[in-house]
Amino acid sequence: MRKTTRKTSGRSSNGTRRPRQGKTLRKFDLVEQANEIEHLLQRAVKHELSIHKRLGNPVAGWRDGKVVIIPPDEITISAEG
């Protein structure tokens, strides 16, 4: 009896994709990148706040442990960083 091989085109028996063997996934060390990530997030928040303020749209935020709506004239954007 002869063995036959079947190509599965990278899918497992249940149809889900299998990771390719031979290639290792690139791992990121988030601890080393924490400062850069925090800086980028702060920059994004400042950008969005400035857009809301310029267009006259309120934003939702936290004050004293409660969700509040902050009117555009009360939106403050720090000049740090």
GROMACS elastic network, one bead per residue, 0.5 to 0.9 nm:
[ bonds ]
;  ai    aj funct       b0    kb
    7    10     6  0.81699   500
    8    11     6  0.55940   500
    8    12     6  0.72329   500
    8    13     6  0.82784   500
    9    12     6  0.88456   500
    9    17     6  0.89172   500
   10    16     6  0.85577   500
   10    17     6  0.59497   500
   10    18     6  0.56638   500
   10    19     6  0.75971   500
   10    20     6  0.72109   500
   11    14     6  0.77409   500
   11    15     6  0.54340   500
   11    16     6  0.54389   500
   11    18     6  0.54353   500
   11    19     6  0.87987   500
   12    15     6  0.52740   500
   12    16     6  0.55229   500
   12    17     6  0.61452   500
   12    18     6  0.60109   500
   13    16     6  0.75606   500
   14    17     6  0.89534   500
   17    20     6  0.89566   500
   18    21     6  0.85995   500
   19    23     6  0.84314   500
   20    23     6  0.62949   500
   20    24     6  0.86168   500
   21    24     6  0.78017   500
   24    27     6  0.88876   500
   28    31     6  0.88306   500
   28    32     6  0.86973   500
   28    33     6  0.83358   500
   29    32     6  0.56633   500
   29    33     6  0.66376   500
   29    34     6  0.88149   500
   30    34     6  0.57350   500
   30    37     6  0.85039   500
   31    34     6  0.52050   500
   31    35     6  0.83630   500
   32    35     6  0.75621   500
   32    36     6  0.86024   500
   33    36     6  0.54006   500
   33    37     6  0.61258   500
   33    38     6  0.86361   500
   34    37     6  0.50918   500
   34    38     6  0.60493   500
   34    39     6  0.85571   500
   35    38     6  0.51381   500
   35    39     6  0.61453   500
   35    40     6  0.86534   500
   36    39     6  0.51097   500
   36    40     6  0.62198   500
   36    41     6  0.86605   500
   37    40     6  0.51820   500
   37    41     6  0.62032   500
   37    42     6  0.86611   500
   38    41     6  0.51465   500
   38    42     6  0.61667   500
   38    43     6  0.85729   500
   39    42     6  0.51886   500
   39    43     6  0.61555   500
   39    44     6  0.86526   500
   39    81     6  0.81105   500
   40    43     6  0.50610   500
   40    44     6  0.61862   500
   40    45     6  0.87081   500
   41    44     6  0.50588   500
   41    45     6  0.62432   500
   41    46     6  0.86924   500
   42    45     6  0.51313   500
   42    46     6  0.62316   500
   42    47     6  0.86020   500
   42    81     6  0.88784   500
   43    46     6  0.51794   500
   43    47     6  0.61868   500
   43    48     6  0.87336   500
   43    81     6  0.83228   500
   44    47     6  0.50640   500
   44    48     6  0.62461   500
   44    49     6  0.85918   500
   45    48     6  0.51822   500
   45    49     6  0.60497   500
   45    50     6  0.85325   500
   46    49     6  0.51106   500
   46    50     6  0.60956   500
   46    51     6  0.86528   500
   46    77     6  0.62809   500
   46    78     6  0.78653   500
   47    50     6  0.52395   500
   47    51     6  0.63839   500
   47    52     6  0.88619   500
   48    51     6  0.50780   500
   48    52     6  0.62901   500
   48    53     6  0.86230   500
   49    52     6  0.51219   500
   49    53     6  0.60933   500
   49    54     6  0.85066   500
   49    59     6  0.78635   500
   49    72     6  0.89466   500
   49    75     6  0.72543   500
   49    76     6  0.81764   500
   49    77     6  0.71155   500
   50    53     6  0.50853   500
   50    54     6  0.59804   500
   50    55     6  0.85234   500
   50    75     6  0.83668   500
   50    76     6  0.87540   500
   50    77     6  0.71986   500
   51    54     6  0.51474   500
   51    55     6  0.61089   500
   51    56     6  0.84396   500
   51    57     6  0.83888   500
   52    55     6  0.52678   500
   52    56     6  0.59468   500
   52    58     6  0.65725   500
   52    59     6  0.71882   500
   52    72     6  0.68687   500
   52    75     6  0.85798   500
   53    56     6  0.51053   500
   53    57     6  0.61091   500
   53    58     6  0.73533   500
   53    59     6  0.87556   500
   53    71     6  0.84180   500
   53    73     6  0.70351   500
   53    74     6  0.86898   500
   53    75     6  0.65283   500
   53    76     6  0.87812   500
   54    57     6  0.78099   500
   54    72     6  0.79433   500
   55    72     6  0.83248   500
   56    71     6  0.80189   500
   56    72     6  0.53755   500
   56    73     6  0.78961   500
   57    71     6  0.71029   500
   57    72     6  0.57208   500
   58    69     6  0.64359   500
   58    70     6  0.54184   500
   58    73     6  0.85353   500
   58    74     6  0.88653   500
   58    75     6  0.81016   500
   59    68     6  0.84125   500
   59    69     6  0.56968   500
   59    70     6  0.52644   500
   59    71     6  0.67586   500
   59    72     6  0.74059   500
   59    75     6  0.80685   500
   60    67     6  0.67103   500
   60    68     6  0.56828   500
   60    70     6  0.59610   500
   60    71     6  0.88603   500
   61    66     6  0.81804   500
   61    67     6  0.55951   500
   61    68     6  0.54469   500
   61    69     6  0.63085   500
   61    70     6  0.67599   500
   62    65     6  0.60301   500
   62    66     6  0.54331   500
   62    68     6  0.59504   500
   62    69     6  0.85626   500
   63    66     6  0.54284   500
   63    67     6  0.64858   500
   63    68     6  0.65801   500
   64    67     6  0.84499   500
   70    73     6  0.82395   500
   70    74     6  0.62970   500
   70    75     6  0.66265   500
   71    74     6  0.55151   500
   71    75     6  0.67162   500
   72    75     6  0.52773   500
   72    76     6  0.87967   500
   73    76     6  0.82393   500
   77    80     6  0.89265   500
   78    81     6  0.85508   500
